[in-house]
């Protein structure tokens, strides 16, 4: 009987198992998938057996009740990296670990698809994961799916404030006639060079006025 169990992570510690790319090299780690004729088979090189004496245990196989976080799954799966759950049973086969995910979703995973985490981590993440799983199943309208991953729906932008009408243009004003005469007097003296005071405006033509002047003393 092998000293390693299916799901154990092991490291090759002596003698390469064939050339690089064909079998485990010294220092390589892999996950045990089973035994054959007293040799351990691993995920990366299922056709090559490894003598148990050439391996050391890195971490024990996950067990029922362990809390896990999904780390690496095919992109087309509905399960996504970051989901958390708990191992409920273990069976034979490639996807040996039956997992209950947050939001009561279930899945069968291989050991390479997840990492075991402390229970405290699971409690912290469960509320978030329930919301995400519900969104993936279309039960929560407050979440949306972007590129296959559930995220909070973007906040709606507030409606712009109604436009305030600008002040209406001024069409007419009342002006003191004396002020007009004084202004015209300044024009006559300063611009025309006539030393006189404007005393009256007379409309004589459509586009001009006659100014009645009084010579200054």
Protein Blocks (a to p, Z undefined) as FASTA:
>chain_A
ZZbdehiacddfbhcebjehkaccehiacddfbdeehiacdfklmmbccdfklpccfbdc
ddehiacddfbdcfkbmbdghiacddfbdcedjblcccddehhiacdddfklpccddfkl
mmmmmmmmmmmmmmmnopafkbcceehiacdddddddddddddddddddfbdcddfklmm
mmmmmmmmmmnopacddfbdcdfbfkbccddddddZZ
